[in-house]
């Protein structure tokens, strides 16, 4: 049977009653109060083995009381509850020294479990504080899925653990990485991001580790790599699943030994960076295919974070829309409101482009329409607009594909890095991959992962499609019935 005295402070009578019953049944002695003054009197008198408190109290905010509690009794665990379920609430609870943050409504079994762990574990007090985030909240949403992410991030802020963020394109993986950096102990260091999918595969090692003059054709001077740029801060490796095997081997060596050499260099360079990686692929599938190192996966995947697609957290859409309208207004666009029916229409949409697609839509609504209030009709009109200049229902078989953007992106990246030297051979296959990868991915998405139907849609043999999926590392998403 559990034992110990729990101090509960909440101005909601129903919450106090529920907590009293649940904690008493679990074997704890419970003392209840509706205000911060009584809680502080109990704590300062040495009473209680654990505190459960709401943030908003009638006489004082719990975040103002917490520092005093931690100063007087640093080993007293405090669990903070709040109906203001934002990212900054979780962060403030963590940086003020709370043992755990729970959004309301909470699960009683989870709370009892947290109480048991808090009383059983050795207690550690926080000494560092974070600067207030103001209105620049990096993550928006009050859904249960986002609340869990906030809590995980709050626990990670004062660590250097490697983090792997998994989520579809547009879910905000870089925002999570930036939040880990901006509110963590490396916030005074640089944040450096590199997208593996945007860098030609034969240039990734030089981008990451730098290169010496004369290391290869076109290397006319020494170039600093991203590891050197990020020293003392955070290195965000986006789309890590696109990293070639040779670069994976070098990255693993850096993570194991804490040092690296530049391409063409011989002198080891010490590195001090926190690694945050992200992917929209199934890395375990890539491991099974021999395309991703299992030992590197475990080095990077110390703490996994899954970002849900927007269609799994549609209850966050109203908050996101208000946030994006506010950003647009700060940028000089006219203020807007939105009808409830229009929000309902947004919540019924599938959002293949996730939060990024929603943000772009809100910016268009702010910029293109004179109406002060956005109606459902306007939202319908925008959601039916063509994508890339061709609406789905208007797409014609045999429509020409513009490859100029892919070619220019590759060449620009190369010339920016190596001057006027011609790129190495293989441009045809690199550009062909850029075309085939999204084409096959779109066909699989349209057929819900059915490879037979996708092959028919593309007009290719089934075995050819399977080989392309394997060679191009295309992620196959199975249909859920």
Secondary structure, 3 states (H helix, E strand, C coil): CCCCEEEEECCCHHHHHHHHHHHHHCCCEEEEECCHHHHHHHHHCCCCCEEEEECECCCCEHHHHHHHHHHHCCCCEEEEEECCCCHHHHHHHHHCCCCEEEECCCCHHHHHHHHHHHHHCCCCCCCCCCCCCCCCCCCCCCCHHHHHHHHHHHHHCCCCCCEEEECCCCCCHHHHHHHHHHCCCCCCCCEEEEEHHHCCHHHHHHHHHCECCCCCCCCCCCECCHHHHCCCCEEEEECHHHCCHHHHHHHHHHHHHCEECCECCCCCEECCCEEEEEECCCHHHHHHCCCCCHHHHHHHCCEEEECCCHHHCHHHHHHHHHHHHHHHHHCCCCCCEECHHHHHHHHHCCCCCHHHHHHHHHHHHHHHCCCCEECHHHHHHHHCCCECCECHHHCCCCCCCCCHHHHHHHHHHHHHHHCCCCCCCCHHHHHHHHHHHHHHHHHHHHCCCCHHHHHHHHCCCHHHHHHHHHHHCCCCCCCCC
